[in-house]
Amino acid sequence: MARTLMGQLTEDFRREEHHDEYRAALEQVVEARLAGLEPPHARDAQVMPGQVVDLMAALEASMQAARKHHAS
């Protein structure tokens, strides 16, 4: 079932549609250091309370959504 879902959702990779947030943050740190400034600090991580997810139900829902998407 997972392989079928992955096959339905697979597309060609288009680099211009993605943004490398790690690289952008690293460039900010480097630029700040080169300018003699204190680099920006990472946002404080916040622990978000989670909920238990039924993975099988989520996979089945994804399969149904993928089928509807490809049918249209």
C-alpha positions in Angstrom: 0.0 0.0 0.0 2.8 2.4 0.9 4.6 1.7 -2.4 1.4 2.4 -4.4 0.9 5.7 -2.6 4.5 6.7 -3.2 4.2 5.8 -6.9 1.1 8.0 -7.1 2.7 11.0 -5.4 6.1 10.8 -7.1 6.9 13.8 -9.3 10.1 15.2 -10.9 12.1 17.3 -8.4 12.1 21.0 -9.2 14.8 22.7 -7.3 13.4 26.2 -7.8 10.2 25.2 -5.8 12.2 24.4 -2.6 14.0 26.7 -0.2 17.0 25.5 1.9 16.2 27.0 5.3 19.3 25.6 6.8 21.6 27.2 4.2 19.8 30.6 4.6 20.2 30.5 8.4 23.9 29.5 8.1 24.5 32.4 5.6 23.0 34.8 8.2 25.3 33.5 10.9 28.3 33.8 8.6 27.4 37.3 7.5 26.9 38.4 11.1 30.2 36.9 12.1 32.0 38.6 9.2 30.5 41.9 10.2 31.6 41.4 13.8 28.1 41.1 15.1 26.5 38.5 17.3 24.9 35.9 15.1 21.1 35.5 15.3 20.1 32.7 17.7 17.8 29.9 16.8 14.3 30.3 17.9 13.7 28.5 21.2 12.2 25.1 20.5 8.8 24.7 21.8 7.5 21.3 22.8 4.1 21.0 21.3 1.7 18.5 22.9 1.0 15.8 20.4 -1.7 13.3 19.8 -1.5 9.7 19.0 -2.1 9.1 15.2 -3.4 5.9 13.7 -0.8 5.4 11.0 -2.8 2.9 9.1 -5.8 5.1 8.9 -3.6 8.1 7.9 -2.1 5.9 5.1 -5.5 4.8 3.9 -6.7 8.4 3.8 -3.6 9.4 1.9 -4.3 6.6 -0.6 -7.9 7.8 -1.1 -6.8 11.4 -1.6 -4.2 10.4 -4.1 -6.7 8.3 -6.1 -9.1 11.3 -6.2 -6.3 13.6 -7.2 -5.2 11.4 -10.1 -8.8 10.7 -11.1 -9.5 14.4 -11.7 
